[in-house]
Amino acid sequence: MTAANKLEGQCLCGAVTVRMTPPEPHVDACHCGMCRRWGGSALLSLRMVTDPEIEGAEHITRYASSEWAERGFCRQCGTHLFFFYKPKASYSFTSGLFGGADGFAMVEEIFIDEKPAYYAFTGTRERLTGAEVMAKFGVGES
């Protein structure tokens, strides 16, 4: 994607606005128990970026959900905004923030071994277990 494909989105109350250019027009789904507890279902997000423009950062609360990640939400309205991966200083923003992402394809599901039986996404895509995800990103390695 190019700068011409920059997306803009905001939380429910408008206190936080995010502008970013996703590296690909893709959505990923995370089925881990923490994501499901945080949002009630799989976390649907755009591919990670390191250079988002965030207006209203003073309205964001960050929760350290693990040693290597934080989750951000608007402290005014509670909108879930991002997953922040500390080792790469990269953000994975929730896809629902951006109306311009409506046509993106889902290309990956992670922590598929933690997905409950009560929902399933159709289509063929890469599906990784928790162990495969941790190995792919080098989490837990010294």
Backbone as CSV, one residue per row, in Angstrom:
resi,resn,N_x,N_y,N_z,CA_x,CA_y,CA_z,C_x,C_y,C_z
1,MET,0.844,-1.180,0.000,0.000,0.000,0.000,0.889,1.243,0.000
2,THR,0.345,2.326,-0.466,1.095,3.572,-0.533,0.460,4.598,0.380
3,ALA,1.101,5.758,0.470,0.559,6.840,1.295,-0.853,7.202,0.844
4,ALA,-1.141,6.977,-0.429,-2.489,7.257,-0.935,-3.511,6.316,-0.307
5,ASN,-3.044,5.202,0.248,-3.920,4.223,0.874,-3.961,4.366,2.392
6,LYS,-3.585,5.530,2.892,-3.586,5.760,4.334,-5.014,5.663,4.853
7,LEU,-5.162,4.950,5.950,-6.464,4.805,6.589,-6.576,5.757,7.770
8,GLU,-7.782,6.202,8.024,-8.042,7.023,9.206,-9.225,6.415,9.940
9,GLY,-9.079,6.302,11.232,-10.153,5.762,12.045,-10.158,6.411,13.407
10,GLN,-11.236,6.185,14.129,-11.305,6.774,15.458,-12.162,5.916,16.379
11,CYS,-12.002,6.208,17.652,-12.778,5.503,18.668,-14.235,5.978,18.607
12,LEU,-15.083,5.347,19.398,-16.515,5.692,19.383,-16.789,7.152,19.714
13,CYS,-16.063,7.719,20.670,-16.345,9.093,21.086,-15.562,10.135,20.294
14,GLY,-14.591,9.696,19.488,-13.807,10.623,18.679,-12.619,11.236,19.397
15,ALA,-12.342,10.841,20.631,-11.216,11.403,21.373,-9.874,10.955,20.804
16,VAL,-9.823,9.771,20.190,-8.588,9.235,19.622,-8.791,9.007,18.124
17,THR,-7.876,9.554,17.335,-7.874,9.341,15.890,-6.556,8.698,15.509
18,VAL,-6.627,7.700,14.634,-5.436,6.984,14.175,-5.362,7.091,12.664
19,ARG,-4.179,7.402,12.169,-3.901,7.383,10.732,-2.715,6.461,10.529
20,MET,-2.865,5.540,9.588,-1.779,4.607,9.308,-1.939,4.032,7.923
21,THR,-0.816,3.576,7.379,-0.825,2.908,6.089,-0.496,1.443,6.348
22,PRO,-1.475,0.559,6.206,-1.190,-0.854,6.457,-0.225,-1.401,5.412
23,PRO,0.670,-2.309,5.798,1.627,-2.856,4.831,0.964,-3.686,3.741
24,GLU,-0.163,-4.309,4.049,-0.946,-5.067,3.075,-2.423,-4.862,3.418
25,PRO,-3.292,-5.064,2.437,-4.736,-4.942,2.722,-5.271,-6.238,3.337
26,HIS,-4.775,-6.560,4.537,-5.095,-7.825,5.192,-5.643,-7.607,6.592
27,VAL,-6.466,-8.541,7.024,-6.956,-8.616,8.401,-6.523,-9.972,8.943
28,ASP,-6.106,-9.990,10.186,-5.748,-11.230,10.871,-6.695,-11.425,12.047
29,ALA,-6.860,-12.671,12.462,-7.709,-12.988,13.614,-6.877,-13.711,14.660
30,CYS,-6.973,-13.252,15.904,-6.306,-13.933,17.018,-7.376,-14.543,17.919
31,HIS,-7.253,-15.846,18.156,-8.219,-16.580,18.963,-7.724,-16.858,20.381
32,CYS,-6.623,-16.256,20.789,-6.089,-16.576,22.115,-7.108,-16.182,23.196
33,GLY,-7.016,-16.854,24.319,-7.954,-16.595,25.408,-7.939,-15.153,25.875
34,MET,-6.775,-14.510,25.859,-6.696,-13.124,26.311,-7.429,-12.187,25.345
35,CYS,-7.248,-12.376,24.045,-7.958,-11.542,23.067,-9.461,-11.740,23.184
36,ARG,-9.874,-12.997,23.356,-11.311,-13.263,23.476,-11.877,-12.669,24.764
37,ARG,-11.117,-12.710,25.828,-11.583,-12.118,27.087,-11.648,-10.590,26.959
38,TRP,-10.695,-10.014,26.226,-10.630,-8.566,26.062,-11.804,-8.048,25.235
39,GLY,-12.135,-8.748,24.146,-13.152,-8.221,23.248,-14.386,-9.076,23.067
40,GLY,-14.448,-10.230,23.720,-15.619,-11.074,23.619,-15.592,-12.067,22.475
41,SER,-14.597,-11.969,21.601,-14.460,-12.873,20.465,-13.030,-12.734,19.958
42,ALA,-12.771,-13.247,18.784,-11.435,-13.114,18.197,-11.102,-11.632,17.997
43,LEU,-9.828,-11.300,18.153,-9.367,-9.949,17.842,-9.108,-9.892,16.345
44,LEU,-9.819,-9.031,15.655,-9.620,-8.823,14.223,-8.803,-7.553,14.060
45,SER,-7.628,-7.687,13.465,-6.726,-6.544,13.397,-5.980,-6.481,12.081
46,LEU,-5.422,-5.297,11.815,-4.607,-5.071,10.633,-3.175,-5.464,10.940
47,ARG,-2.398,-5.697,9.905,-0.996,-6.059,10.071,-0.243,-4.959,10.823
48,MET,0.791,-5.350,11.532,1.520,-4.437,12.413,2.238,-3.328,11.655
49,VAL,2.216,-2.137,12.274,2.940,-0.974,11.764,3.725,-0.348,12.908
50,THR,4.795,0.346,12.567,5.617,0.998,13.584,5.490,2.520,13.558
51,ASP,4.773,3.051,12.593,4.753,4.509,12.416,3.345,5.109,12.326
52,PRO,2.422,4.720,13.189,1.086,5.322,13.089,1.094,6.772,13.581
53,GLU,0.142,7.538,13.071,-0.099,8.879,13.616,-1.276,8.728,14.580
54,ILE,-1.068,9.107,15.816,-2.129,8.970,16.824,-2.398,10.341,17.431
55,GLU,-3.605,10.848,17.209,-4.043,12.092,17.848,-4.913,11.718,19.036
56,GLY,-4.736,12.424,20.132,-5.514,12.131,21.332,-4.874,11.061,22.188
57,ALA,-3.551,10.892,22.079,-2.848,9.858,22.843,-3.065,10.021,24.345
58,GLU,-3.358,11.236,24.774,-3.609,11.453,26.206,-4.883,10.768,26.683
59,HIS,-5.713,10.320,25.739,-6.954,9.609,26.084,-6.789,8.089,26.023
60,ILE,-5.568,7.627,25.757,-5.322,6.189,25.643,-4.779,5.643,26.957
61,THR,-5.356,4.550,27.392,-4.821,3.790,28.516,-4.201,2.536,27.946
62,ARG,-2.983,2.233,28.415,-2.285,1.018,27.984,-2.284,0.034,29.147
63,TYR,-2.602,-1.200,28.815,-2.586,-2.269,29.811,-1.496,-3.258,29.420
64,ALA,-0.532,-3.495,30.308,0.535,-4.470,30.050,-0.053,-5.868,30.233
65,SER,-0.454,-6.482,29.133,-1.121,-7.783,29.196,-0.142,-8.943,29.291
66,SER,1.125,-8.692,29.019,2.172,-9.702,29.181,3.507,-8.965,29.261
67,GLU,4.591,-9.711,29.395,5.915,-9.090,29.422,6.266,-8.473,28.079
68,TRP,5.641,-8.953,27.010,6.017,-8.522,25.673,4.921,-7.774,24.913
69,ALA,3.780,-7.502,25.568,2.698,-6.833,24.834,1.867,-5.923,25.727
70,GLU,1.260,-4.938,25.093,0.298,-4.043,25.751,-0.950,-3.970,24.880
71,ARG,-2.044,-3.653,25.512,-3.299,-3.425,24.806,-3.734,-2.002,25.125
72,GLY,-4.176,-1.289,24.095,-4.566,0.095,24.281,-6.043,0.294,24.034
73,PHE,-6.643,1.157,24.860,-8.056,1.478,24.679,-8.297,2.926,25.046
74,CYS,-9.394,3.491,24.532,-9.760,4.869,24.847,-10.329,4.910,26.252
75,ARG,-9.756,5.745,27.081,-10.242,5.820,28.468,-11.557,6.594,28.575
76,GLN,-11.979,7.259,27.498,-13.250,7.976,27.507,-14.433,7.046,27.195
77,CYS,-14.301,6.270,26.111,-15.431,5.445,25.661,-15.166,3.945,25.728
78,GLY,-13.926,3.546,25.989,-13.598,2.135,26.126,-13.289,1.400,24.840
79,THR,-13.289,2.084,23.691,-13.003,1.422,22.426,-11.633,0.758,22.467
80,HIS,-11.576,-0.510,22.038,-10.308,-1.218,21.911,-9.602,-0.682,20.684
81,LEU,-8.366,-0.239,20.864,-7.644,0.414,19.786,-6.539,-0.439,19.170
82,PHE,-5.687,-1.025,20.010,-4.527,-1.716,19.460,-3.951,-2.756,20.405
83,PHE,-3.165,-3.626,19.787,-2.266,-4.555,20.448,-0.880,-4.026,20.115
84,PHE,-0.040,-3.807,21.119,1.308,-3.277,20.913,2.313,-4.358,21.253
85,TYR,3.125,-4.752,20.269,4.140,-5.785,20.440,5.459,-5.103,20.787
86,LYS,5.853,-5.179,22.060,7.012,-4.439,22.568,8.330,-4.754,21.864
87,PRO,8.679,-6.029,21.605,9.984,-6.297,20.992,10.207,-5.601,19.652
88,LYS,9.161,-5.372,18.895,9.288,-4.711,17.584,8.717,-3.293,17.607
89,ALA,8.250,-2.834,18.772,7.623,-1.512,18.895,6.595,-1.305,17.786
90,SER,5.723,-2.303,17.612,4.755,-2.236,16.523,3.326,-2.390,17.030
91,TYR,2.425,-1.728,16.318,1.013,-1.692,16.654,0.211,-2.538,15.681
92,SER,-0.739,-3.253,16.204,-1.713,-3.962,15.389,-3.073,-3.382,15.785
93,PHE,-3.624,-2.530,14.936,-4.869,-1.828,15.255,-6.083,-2.682,14.923
94,THR,-7.131,-2.541,15.718,-8.359,-3.278,15.448,-8.922,-2.823,14.099
95,SER,-9.333,-3.778,13.295,-9.781,-3.463,11.940,-11.054,-2.620,11.931
96,GLY,-11.890,-2.752,12.942,-13.142,-2.017,12.996,-12.996,-0.515,13.155
97,LEU,-11.802,-0.048,13.515,-11.580,1.402,13.623,-11.654,2.084,12.263
98,PHE,-11.362,1.339,11.204,-11.140,1.930,9.898,-12.187,1.482,8.883
99,GLY,-13.055,2.394,8.474,-14.031,2.072,7.446,-13.365,1.668,6.140
100,GLY,-12.172,2.179,5.870,-11.449,1.861,4.646,-10.919,0.445,4.592
101,ALA,-11.026,-0.294,5.702,-10.535,-1.680,5.738,-11.647,-2.679,5.447
102,ASP,-12.846,-2.205,5.178,-13.988,-3.106,4.990,-13.777,-4.137,3.886
103,GLY,-13.020,-3.817,2.861,-12.805,-4.742,1.761,-11.571,-5.613,1.904
104,PHE,-10.854,-5.503,3.013,-9.637,-6.290,3.213,-9.987,-7.768,3.393
105,ALA,-9.072,-8.629,3.007,-9.254,-10.075,3.147,-8.614,-10.553,4.449
106,MET,-9.242,-11.537,5.091,-8.631,-12.178,6.253,-7.637,-13.203,5.726
107,VAL,-6.362,-13.087,6.142,-5.337,-13.964,5.595,-4.677,-14.879,6.623
108,GLU,-4.902,-14.624,7.909,-4.249,-15.454,8.920,-5.096,-15.523,10.181
109,GLU,-5.129,-16.703,10.780,-5.739,-16.892,12.090,-4.660,-17.485,12.986
110,ILE,-4.506,-16.887,14.168,-3.480,-17.379,15.085,-4.118,-17.857,16.390
111,PHE,-3.378,-18.689,17.095,-3.853,-19.364,18.302,-5.128,-20.152,17.984
112,ILE,-5.089,-20.800,16.824,-6.253,-21.553,16.371,-6.581,-22.691,17.340
113,ASP,-5.585,-23.155,18.074,-5.801,-24.233,19.039,-6.564,-23.759,20.275
114,GLU,-6.752,-22.446,20.434,-7.526,-21.901,21.546,-8.915,-21.428,21.123
115,LYS,-9.227,-21.527,19.820,-10.517,-21.066,19.312,-11.640,-21.937,19.866
116,PRO,-12.672,-21.317,20.419,-13.807,-22.110,20.907,-14.655,-22.618,19.740
117,ALA,-15.493,-23.576,20.019,-16.323,-24.186,18.978,-17.495,-23.307,18.545
118,TYR,-17.830,-22.273,19.302,-19.058,-21.524,19.016,-18.956,-20.513,17.876
119,TYR,-17.798,-20.371,17.245,-17.715,-19.558,16.027,-16.641,-20.136,15.109
120,ALA,-16.739,-19.805,13.827,-15.743,-20.219,12.836,-15.815,-19.257,11.656
121,PHE,-14.673,-18.913,11.111,-14.609,-18.070,9.929,-14.482,-18.966,8.701
122,THR,-15.199,-18.615,7.647,-15.116,-19.392,6.415,-13.882,-18.977,5.627
123,GLY,-13.515,-19.780,4.672,-12.403,-19.441,3.800,-11.147,-20.221,4.138
124,THR,-10.228,-20.168,3.195,-8.945,-20.842,3.352,-7.881,-19.796,3.625
125,ARG,-7.097,-20.014,4.666,-6.030,-19.088,5.024,-5.056,-19.819,5.929
126,GLU,-3.943,-19.187,6.220,-2.981,-19.767,7.161,-3.602,-19.762,8.558
127,ARG,-3.475,-20.892,9.239,-3.978,-21.031,10.608,-2.850,-21.595,11.455
128,LEU,-2.431,-20.830,12.462,-1.292,-21.212,13.291,-1.718,-21.474,14.731
129,THR,-1.117,-22.491,15.337,-1.341,-22.748,16.764,-0.551,-21.730,17.584
130,GLY,-0.795,-21.706,18.871,-0.048,-20.820,19.756,1.443,-21.074,19.697
131,ALA,1.846,-22.339,19.715,3.270,-22.682,19.656,3.892,-22.212,18.338
132,GLU,3.163,-22.350,17.243,3.676,-21.898,15.949,3.830,-20.380,15.900
133,VAL,2.906,-19.666,16.514,2.992,-18.198,16.564,4.198,-17.770,17.387
134,MET,4.374,-18.387,18.563,5.493,-18.024,19.434,6.826,-18.292,18.725
135,ALA,6.921,-19.389,17.994,8.133,-19.699,17.255,8.342,-18.697,16.111
136,LYS,7.273,-18.348,15.419,7.364,-17.419,14.282,7.891,-16.059,14.725
137,PHE,7.456,-15.580,15.886,7.860,-14.266,16.357,8.993,-14.300,17.366
138,GLY,9.478,-15.498,17.690,10.614,-15.615,18.611,10.284,-15.243,20.034
139,VAL,9.031,-15.341,20.435,8.637,-15.009,21.793,9.108,-16.120,22.731
140,GLY,9.708,-15.724,23.834,10.182,-16.693,24.815,11.596,-17.162,24.578
141,GLU,12.217,-16.719,23.473,13.608,-17.091,23.217,14.533,-16.119,23.900
142,SER,15.696,-16.570,24.290,16.676,-15.680,24.931,17.550,-15.038,23.911
